Amino acid sequence: MARPTQRARTLSQNFLADRATAERVARLAVPDRGRPPLLLEVGAGNGALTEPLARRSRELHAYEIDPRLVPGLRARFARSPHVHVVAGDFLTARPPRTPFAVAGNVPFSRTADIVDWCLTAPGLTDATLLTQLEYARKRTGDYGRWTLLTVLTWPRHEWRLVGRVGRSRFCPAPRVDAGILRIERRPTALLTGAAARRDWADLVELGFSGVGGSLHASLRRAHSRRRVDAAFRAARLDPGVLVGEVAPDRWLRLHEELTA
């Protein structure tokens, strides 16, 4: 594997340097039972993950922002006509209109932007991303707490932490371990219709507003105490529960009760 460059450091790149980990991520991104028709890779780097992804995909578009790495990638996959090495920033790419999946070893400093790109792409079926472990744990409720973004997107997307990768598996080694984050678009949304989606967003954003000092108090700004009390009983929530401690399925029950 080529030595990392100073530019790679400024781009927050930590190249995957372990073949077993690359194979593991590729298996999670492209399970044998169903290959996506199109797979996009974020940050191909030196091609460590690109290689196993290429073996498992029908069409692979590998994006690399560092122009010094592109010639080597193109030479490496010159005999793989289904692999297209794209020179440029993945975030500037227009999402395909047909169903597609995303995989990649994500630069930690750009994780939020890449995740947002994935969430807003209508054709995305799933994303398998190597991210900072703390980010993956926070987004998937692994700390026993849930974030606003996760709850907001839960009716359409499921978030899962499916693995942990030690920092020593990268070169240069980052200061922290990585997590394998899976974001899967549900075949059928848990809430349908524009009105239901607006009501959901309004409810969740009000709950996370912090107004009143608790979730119960925040929701009483839009609903009567009687209705909020009944909704909390139906969702089996204590009135003193902190907003981050409420799992998405409990939010769905709150929504059901408060919008009935």
N, C-alpha and C positions, 0 to 999 in steps of 0.2 A: 504494500500500500504506500502511496506517495506521502511524503512528509507534509503535515499541515502548514499552510502559509500564514503570514501575518494577516493577510486579508481575511482568511478564514476565521481568525480570532475576532476581527472586528465585526464579522457577520454573525457572531455567536454560534459558530459551527464547531461541533464536537463529533468527529467522524466515528462511526461505528467500526470497531476494530476486532470484533469477535464473530466468527462465522456461525457458531451455534446460535448466537442471539439473532443474527440476521435471518437464519432459517426459521427460528421460532416466530419472529415477527411476520415473516412472509406467510407462514402457515395460518396465523391468526387473520391476516389481511385477506388471504385467498384460500379458504378451506377447500379441500378436495371435492366436496359435494356440490360446489357451485362456483364456477369461475365468473367474475363479472365481465361483461363484454368490453369494458374499458376501465383501465386503472391509471390513475394519476399519482406519480410519486413526487412528494415535496422534498426538495433538496437532495438530489442524487449523490452529491459529494464525489467520492472516489468509486462509487458503484457497489459498495459492499452489500447494501440492501437491494439495489437494482437487480443484481444477478439472480438471487432466488425469486424475486418478484417476477422477473422475466420468464423464468421456467414455469411459473404457475399461472400466467396471465395470457389472454388472447391478444390484447393490444395494450401496450404500456407507453405512456408519455412521461418521461423522466425530466423534471424541471431542475435546472441548476443555475443559480444566480451568479456564481463565480466564473467569469469567462476563461480563466486559466485552467479550469477543470474540464471544460466542455470538450476540447479535442481528444483528451484521453478517454472520456466516456464514449464518444462517437467511434473511436477506434476499437474500443473494447467490445462494443455491440454492433459492429459493422456487419456481422454475419447473422444478425437477428433482425429480420425485416419488420417484425411486429413491435420492436422497441424504437421509439422516437425520442431522441435526446433534444430537449427544448432549452435553448440558451435564454435565460431571462428569469424574472421574478415571478414565482408561482402566484403571488397575490394579484398580479396584473392580468392573469389569465381569465378569459371569459368561461364560465362554467358550461360544460357540454349540455346540450338539450336532451340527449339520450341518457339513460341510467348509467352511472359510473360510480366507482369507489375511489377512495384516497388512502394512501399510505405514505409513511415517511418518518425519518428521524428529524424532528422539528427543531430548528434553532430556538433555544429557550426564550430568548428575548422577543421572538415573533409569534409565540404560541397563541396568544389571545387573538391576534389578527387572522391567523390561519384557521383557528377554530371558528371564528365568526364567518369567514369565507365559506367554510364547509356548511355551517348551519343555514346560510341563506341561499345555498345552491339547490334549486328545486329538484334536480336530477340525482342528487347524492343518495346512494343507498347506504353507505357506511364509510367510516374513516377509522383507520388504525394508526395511531400516532405515538411515537416515542417522545414523551414530554418530561419536564421536570417532575419528579415523583410527587412533590408537594402539590403541584397543580392538579395532577391526576387524582390524588386522594381527595382534595377539596371539592372537585367537580363531581365526584362519584359518591359522595357521602361517606367515604371511608373513615373519616374522623368522627362520624356520628353527627355531622352537621352538613347542611345543604346550602348551596349558594343560590342567589337570585337567578343567575343565568340557567342553572340546571333545572330549577323548578319552572321557570318560564317556558323552557323548551321541552319539558317532559312529555306533554301530550303528543308531540310529534317525534321526539328523539329520546332514545334510551342511552344513558351514560354508564359505562362499566370500566372498572380497573381490572385488567386481565393479566397483569404481570409486573414484575419489578426487575430492573436491570441495574447492576452495580456500576458505579462510576468508572471502575477500572476497565470496563468493556469498551471505553471510548478513548480516542486519541485526537487532541489532548484531552486528558481526563477532566471533566467538569468538577466543580466543588461538591456536587450533590448527586445522588442516585437518580435514575430515570424510572418512569412508570410507562406501561403500555396501556394507552387509553383507547377504548372502543366507543365510538358514537354511532349508533345504528338508527336509521330512519325507520319508523314503524310502517309496516305495510298499510295499516289503517290507523289513522290518528285517533287518539282517545277522545278528542273533542272535535266535532265537525260543525261547520258553519261559521260564517264571519262573526255573527253576534256572540256565539259561544267563545270564540277565540278572544274577542275584545273583552268580554266579561272576565275571562281567565286572566288576561294580562292586567286588567284593572285591579282584580282581587289580589294577585300576587304582588304587584308593585305597591299597593296600599299596605299590604302586610309587611313588606320589607322596608317601608318608609321609616319605621322607628318612631313614628308619632304616637305619643301616649306611653311609650316605654315598654310595651309588650305587644305581641301579636293580637291578643284579645282586645286590648285597648285601641289598637290601630284599626281593626275591622269595625269597631263600634262607631267610627266616624262616618261610615256609610250604611250601617245596619243597626237595628235596635239591639239593645242588650239581650232581650228575650231571644231574638233570632240567632245572635252570636252564641249565646249559651247553649241553645239547642244544637247548633252546628258543631260546637266543640264536643258535646256529648255524643253525637252521632259519629264523629271522627275519633272518639276515645282520646281526647286531648285534655290535659290539665289547663285551666285558664291561665296559669302562670308560666306556661311553656315558652321558651325563647323561640323566635321565629326560625332561626337556623336549625333548630332541633326537629322541625316538622318535616317528615319525609314526603316525597311527592304524592304517594298514594293517599296520605291524609289530607293533603291540599285538594286532591280531587274530590274527596268526600265533603270538605268544606265548601268547595265550589258547587257541588250538587245541592247541598242544603241551602246555601245562601242565594242561589239563583233559581230555586224551584218556583 
